[in-house]
Amino acid sequence: MNVWVMTLKKIRTVELFAGVGGFRLGLEAASDKFDFIWANQWEPYKKEQYAFDCYTAHFGKSNNHVCEDIAKVRDDVPEHELLVAGFPCQDYSIMKKNSLGIEGSKGALWWQLDHIVRNKRPSYILLENVDRIIRSPAKQKGRDFSIILRCLYESGYAVEWRVINAADYGQAQRRRRTFIFAYRNDTELFKRLAENVCKRGLKSMHEYVVSDAILAKAFLVQGHDRIYTDQWIDEMIYPEVCDISNDLKVEFYNSGVMMNGRIYSVDVIPKKEPFVPIKNILETGTIDEKYFLKDEDMAKWIYSKGAKLEKRRRRDGSTYYFTEGAVKFPEPMDMPSRTILTSESKVGRTSHVVTDLQTGRLRTLTPKECERLNGFPDDWTNTGMPENMRYFCMGNALIISIVKRIGFIIAKISSFN
Ligand SMILES: C[S@@+](CC[C@H](N)C(=O)[O-])C[C@H]1O[C@@H](n2cnc3c(N)ncnc32)[C@H](O)[C@@H]1O
């Protein structure tokens, strides 16, 4: 095969907010077409950069692996075809700064990503965020996600999204994440969808979401609910992004598409695949004593996991009743885990407590087990960081095989073949 053709087949990929490299691991496992040419990861204001060190321990030290605030290096991003990013979920509201432009709230990192998209205009963009991004903020549901869609619309992209619960698709963790895939208006994907929407309107948007979308091909759907959203976010109704920020509330469902400023969204029902129970990923050998629950912490564990009905006092002195239900303690071993958070293993309600396979005693998860729940190779984060940071990095990370499934479909896009 001629070398020039081989070069064309590579998908130059840039990874932002790279963490310990979940996107890279997943996409490289899907296809060798993904050529990671630049990555950025920086933990704000920390002297030690453990996630970045882990990234370079596996993918090498290079001038193209940059540990710096993205705001400072956003114009150094090279030309590329695919941009991937698990960007932090923040408040994306904006206000008008002056006649010259707009200003994002609290310097939210979305605006850095938006700047890069507007300037580099990669053919494809794959983003990941928490499931609540489609609903936030609570006081103006759907505002932040509408802002993201509007920005991508202004940059000339169509967008599809799906909230994926990994346990529905064969994983050992009930981790729900929103995946967002966008394609530029000169790609075949965009043109085909645009033509269909132009001819058949909302019906074709529905068909796309449930069966033809990249994310629907990666994660099959067996049905959908009857309620849907049909909403315009274009400049005819909202002249500027800040008008969306000020006024718009949208009910977004777990899947949807935005084409030429029109949004269709519906709750799809996943075609479930058998999950992996948590007991299958537990370490089997002798576990270090430090992971076992200590007698002196037992009262705290029982309290934090238990049901509560407590009279509490607000700052202004008024009182209210705080209630919450009990959570399973220990975890049911035949079920997938709940979502691992950055605080995993600390005494508290959200940390997992499992029954040790060898001794039958109660213990927390080991860092290796958290890596397994996310599908990382064992000891991926054992690159010199303290254990609490290993939990932290896994709490932030992606589930590798979920990314791999998306990567597998992206690699089949005709322009890459
Ligand atoms: C949700 S995590 C992404 C995790 C990643 N997908 C993985 O699999 O490990 C977001 C990452 O953005 C990084 N980050 C936060 N602020 C940043 C900034 N200003 N510049 C660059 N990276 C930043 C955080 O350190 C964190 O690792």
The ligand as an SDF file (V2000), in Angstrom:
LIG
                    3D

 27 29  0  0  0  0  0  0  0  0999 V2000
  -13.0600   14.7910   34.4710 C   0  0  0  0  0  0  0  0  0  0  0  0
  -11.3510   14.7880   34.5080 S   0  0  0  0  0  0  0  0  0  0  0  0
  -10.9350   13.9220   33.0250 C   0  0  0  0  0  0  0  0  0  0  0  0
  -10.4580   12.5250   33.3020 C   0  0  0  0  0  0  0  0  0  0  0  0
   -9.9830   11.7740   32.0900 C   0  0  0  0  0  0  0  0  0  0  0  0
  -11.0050   11.6490   31.0620 N   0  0  0  0  0  0  0  0  0  0  0  0
   -9.4890   10.3920   32.4740 C   0  0  0  0  0  0  0  0  0  0  0  0
   -9.9390    9.3860   31.9270 O   0  0  0  0  0  0  0  0  0  0  0  0
   -8.6530   10.3000   33.3660 O   0  0  0  0  0  0  0  0  0  0  0  0
  -10.9590   16.4610   34.1170 C   0  0  0  0  0  0  0  0  0  0  0  0
   -9.4770   16.7630   34.1520 C   0  0  0  0  0  0  0  0  0  0  0  0
   -9.2940   18.1310   33.8060 O   0  0  0  0  0  0  0  0  0  0  0  0
   -8.1570   18.6020   34.5140 C   0  0  0  0  0  0  0  0  0  0  0  0
   -8.2030   20.0900   34.5630 N   0  0  0  0  0  0  0  0  0  0  0  0
   -8.9490   20.8580   35.3910 C   0  0  0  0  0  0  0  0  0  0  0  0
   -8.6980   22.1650   35.1440 N   0  0  0  0  0  0  0  0  0  0  0  0
   -7.8030   22.2030   34.1250 C   0  0  0  0  0  0  0  0  0  0  0  0
   -7.1820   23.2770   33.4240 C   0  0  0  0  0  0  0  0  0  0  0  0
   -7.4440   24.5550   33.7480 N   0  0  0  0  0  0  0  0  0  0  0  0
   -6.3120   22.9740   32.4320 N   0  0  0  0  0  0  0  0  0  0  0  0
   -6.0530   21.6800   32.1040 C   0  0  0  0  0  0  0  0  0  0  0  0
   -6.6110   20.6180   32.7410 N   0  0  0  0  0  0  0  0  0  0  0  0
   -7.4880   20.8840   33.7420 C   0  0  0  0  0  0  0  0  0  0  0  0
   -8.2920   17.9390   35.8790 C   0  0  0  0  0  0  0  0  0  0  0  0
   -7.0460   17.8640   36.5280 O   0  0  0  0  0  0  0  0  0  0  0  0
   -8.8530   16.5610   35.5190 C   0  0  0  0  0  0  0  0  0  0  0  0
   -7.8240   15.5980   35.4240 O   0  0  0  0  0  0  0  0  0  0  0  0
  1  2  1  0
  2  3  1  0
  2 10  1  0
  3  4  1  0
  4  5  1  0
  5  6  1  0
  5  7  1  0
  7  8  2  0
  7  9  1  0
 10 11  1  0
 11 12  1  0
 11 26  1  0
 12 13  1  0
 13 14  1  0
 13 24  1  0
 14 15  1  0
 14 23  1  0
 15 16  2  0
 16 17  1  0
 17 18  1  0
 17 23  2  0
 18 19  1  0
 18 20  2  0
 20 21  1  0
 21 22  2  0
 22 23  1  0
 24 25  1  0
 24 26  1  0
 26 27  1  0
M  CHG  2   2   1   9  -1
M  END
$$$$
